[in-house]
Each structure stands twice: as structure tokens, then as C-alpha cells.
Amino acid sequence: MTYGDGTISVWAGEDHPLWERSTQVPIAQTVSFGYRDVDEWTAVAVGREPGHIYSRNTNPTVAVFERRIAALERAETATAFATGMAAISGTLRTLLGPGDRVVSVTDTYGGTTKLFLEFLPRDGVDVELVSTDDRDAIEAAIAEGCSVVYLESPTNPTLKILDLKRLAAAGRAVGAVVIVDNTFATPINQRPLELGADLVLHSATKFLGGHADALGGVVCGRRELIEQIFHYREINGATLGPFAAYLLQRSVKTLHLRIERQNQNALTIARHLDAHPAVEQVFYPGLESHPRHEIAAGQMKGFGGVLAFSIRGGLDAVKQVLPRLELAHLAANLGAVETVAGPPGTTSHVEMTAAERATMGIPESLVRYSVGIEDVTDLIADLDQALDIAVP
Ligand SMILES: *Cc1c(COP(=O)(O)O)cnc(C)c1O
């Protein structure tokens, strides 16, 4: 039986008898799991029988979350981490060693860019970051040979789009492992494995969790790869805790509803801001004017809940407009049921200088606006009153 995304979001991963007949996933808030005798214990410890030994390695609440996300991504299996960055660094460190080459783009998430520029080179990894806008140059860099291709689409915060099918094919042609950070899209909007990627990963902190109250990360793919990444994680120790796993799996039950609403709200707001006199430019792949709109429409079911816009009047205008928003947390987060807004200088690209942001094409007049599930008419009225002072 194959189910749709709504059914999978609600039910997947719960196919084990639950504790004391509870209908909801229990929080196995325990370090270890006890056995009656050494033979039974050994059978589980060596993997001959299913079960759990110690929660740094596996935990039943965490396992429900892992199975649910794997099902949504149509992956064989998944392994969860304490944060999105733990998932990204754990995955890259599993796959890359001295002398290996990784090809990625200049617009990855700020923390990921730091891994590429600051930490992986220390391990002797050869990192090549190519301009996100230059598909030919990315393909050429891949064709020179590499062991990992690392992609992200849409990107943060300027919502650039990579042609995932084409770049995944280029990676596979040279035998590379192709990884996609699917945090912005979620599996409701985009399924990179079906586009040819080998691994798909998430900051579960964002849309998967959706309520801005739990950190987590997850990577999905075929068993042979995930087992290697799991092994790195169980030894290096950036494990997802059972309480966070409980919150995350509970939130995923409404993922499809939240994402549908956030897709609609974001598109409506992007169109509204596009015609607003105080707004210079709107960055949203759902707008026909987006340079990669056609590619986005081909690989995404919806265009996601994050947009960005630049305001006339630069950073000064941003500083005046943001505090006037009543229906937005000014905070370094995205993907929540509440709208969240902020400039890249304090959110996605806080680690970079203004000059570095400028060379990346991130204007200081930019606002990243992560649309919640509120009534869109209220959000538009709120934006209009806040932007009023910036109208020339
Ligand atoms: C937030 C984010 C991350 C990092 O996730 P954490 O859970 O904060 O570690 C990675 N990739 C993208 C696209 C993100 O938005």
C-alpha cells in the first residue's frame, strides 16, 4: 500500500506495539535499556535481535522520528542528530577524508559555508565552492572529479534555485555521493532522492519541527550510506534526545497542512510585496520573474514558506521597519507556525562581514521573512503598516 504525504505525516514510523497501549508515541526518557540475561542482551548488542542498548546509539522515540522522515522522503532509512549542523558536519565528515574533493556552491547555509571554509580544509579536504548562479561552472567543477557534491535549494536567504536533477546526474556520472539540504523545501514540496540525489538532509529545527521549540537534524538515504553516517554519529555523539524527538515527530503530524498553508501565504505575500512602492526586490521562486522559476516549478510542488525582500532606504530602513511588525518574531529562526523576520546580518549570515555578504549578493537592505500559518490578510496589513515609513 502506498500512502500520500498526509497519511505518512500522521502515521509513519509507528508500526511497533506502543508501551502500555498508549495511542501516542511515548518519550523513552532513559539512558539505557535493561535485559534479563546476558544471552538476550548480547543478541541485541550484536544486532542479532532488534532492540536498544544505550540512547547515544539508538532510542525508540528517536527511531519513530527517523522512520517518519525517511517515509516522507521515500528513503530506505534515516538517522537523526542533535541539530541540523550536527547532521551536516556528521555526514560530510563520514564521507570526506584527507585528499578527497567536495564540490558545492557559494550560497549554502552560513554554518555549512563555515564548515567548508574553516573546518574541512583542516582535515585535508579539498573544497571547491562555485557560484550558485553558474550552472556550467558547477557542472565543470563536478566533471573534474569529486567524492561529494553538496547542494541546497532553495538557498538561504536569497532563495536561489539549483537544477537538482541535472546536478545530481553530473555528480553520479563521476561516482560522487550527491547530498541535498532540503530544509527550506521540506519533503512536502521537494523530494531530492527522486531527483537523483543519494542523501537528503534537514535542519529539523525549522519546518519539520515547525514550532520553534526543539533543535534537531536528520539525514535520509539508502541503508549502506546511512549506516556509515549512523556509525559516525554514535561514536561522535551528537545524538538527538528523546524529548526533542517526541516534539519533532508530534509536529510532523501536521507538516503537510502547515506547508500547504505556508506555500499559499508566502506566494500571496510575495506578489503583494512585488508591487509595493517601498520594496526594491522580492526573492521568491514562486514569482514568474524569479530567474529560475521554471526549474523551481519543475522540481517543487510548492515554493515554500520563506521569502526575502529588499527595502528602499537600505539598512536604516530595515532597522525602522522590522520593529514595527506586530505579527513577527524578530529572531534567528525560520519555518515556524509564527511569522519570523530578520536581516541576514543577524540571522543566516551572522558569521560573515558586511563586505563578505556584499560579494555574495546579499544586500544589507534585505529582510528574510519566514511566513507562518496566520491569516494572510492580517500579515499583509501588518507588512503594509510597517513599510509605510519606508515609502519614498
Ligand atoms: C538552520 C539551518 C541549518 C542548521 O540547522 P540547525 O538545526 O540550526 O543546526 C542548516 N541548513 C539550513 C538550510 C538551515 O536553515
The ligand as an ORCA input file, in Angstrom:
! r2SCAN-3c Opt
* xyz 0 1
  C      19.073     26.316     10.175
  C      19.653     25.618      9.004
  C      20.679     24.695      9.167
  C      21.293     24.393     10.522
  O      20.380     23.797     11.383
  P      20.497     23.846     12.999
  O      19.391     22.966     13.436
  O      20.345     25.282     13.405
  O      21.847     23.335     13.345
  C      21.156     24.050      8.042
  N      20.656     24.295      6.811
  C      19.676     25.193      6.621
  C      19.184     25.445      5.244
  C      19.141     25.891      7.704
  O      18.172     26.782      7.505
*
